[in-house]
Amino acid sequence: MTTTREHIARALHEGIGISKDDAMDMVAAFFEEIGASLQRGHTVKLARFGAFRLRAKKSRPGRNPRTKEGVPISARRVVLFRASNSLKAIVSQGHTATHGGVRTAPYPGRLNAAVTEASRN
């Protein structure tokens, strides 16, 4: 199953009791800010989740796989994501991770259960 913006907004609505419209606005603003920060060339670091950064790729020669004709690939910027060790542990070992030697829930609090439940629906 895929978790969407709507699932995240529903989790906010159910987890912290804000209206559905406010939750959708918060989720949209969150992702818009990430995109705007990346567009400005900034790295976006989210503790216990990961970091988004830009990488500049130079132009290079490419090839059309059907015709084998050479095609230039233009220079561009691409987004890279590096997962935090906490997120890697959550994904590989289940729903608990170690932080400073203490086992904790990945995202403590009532929102964790709401996100899990919303993504199931």
GILINLIN-V647794 format. One record per residue. RES is the residue in three letters. NEAR is the number of other C-alpha atoms within 12 Angstrom. Layout:
<<RES & NEAR> <RES & NEAR>>
//
This chain:
<<MET & 9> <THR & 12> <THR & 17> <THR & 18> <ARG & 23> <GLU & 24> <HIS & 26> <ILE & 34> <ALA & 32> <ARG & 34> <ALA & 33> <LEU & 33> <HIS & 26> <GLU & 24> <GLY & 25> <ILE & 21> <GLY & 17> <ILE & 17> <SER & 17> <LYS & 22> <ASP & 16> <ASP & 19> <ALA & 25> <MET & 23> <ASP & 21> <MET & 23> <VAL & 24> <ALA & 19> <ALA & 17> <PHE & 19> <PHE & 18> <GLU & 14> <GLU & 17> <ILE & 24> <GLY & 21> <ALA & 18> <SER & 21> <LEU & 24> <GLN & 19> <ARG & 14> <GLY & 18> <HIS & 18> <THR & 23> <VAL & 27> <LYS & 19> <LEU & 19> <ALA & 17> <ARG & 23> <PHE & 21> <GLY & 19> <ALA & 23> <PHE & 27> <ARG & 26> <LEU & 24> <ARG & 18> <ALA & 14> <LYS & 14> <LYS & 13> <SER & 13> <ARG & 13> <PRO & 14> <GLY & 15> <ARG & 13> <ASN & 12> <PRO & 9> <ARG & 8> <THR & 9> <LYS & 10> <GLU & 11> <GLY & 13> <VAL & 15> <PRO & 13> <ILE & 14> <SER & 13> <ALA & 14> <ARG & 13> <ARG & 17> <VAL & 17> <VAL & 22> <LEU & 18> <PHE & 19> <ARG & 21> <ALA & 22> <SER & 21> <ASN & 22> <SER & 28> <LEU & 27> <LYS & 20> <ALA & 22> <ILE & 23> <VAL & 16> <SER & 13> <GLN & 16> <GLY & 15> <HIS & 21> <THR & 21> <ALA & 25> <THR & 21> <HIS & 19> <GLY & 9> <GLY & 7> <VAL & 10> <ARG & 17> <THR & 20> <ALA & 23> <PRO & 31> <TYR & 24> <PRO & 17> <GLY & 15> <ARG & 19> <LEU & 23> <ASN & 23> <ALA & 23> <ALA & 25> <VAL & 29> <THR & 25> <GLU & 19> <ALA & 25> <SER & 21> <ARG & 16> <ASN & 16>>
//
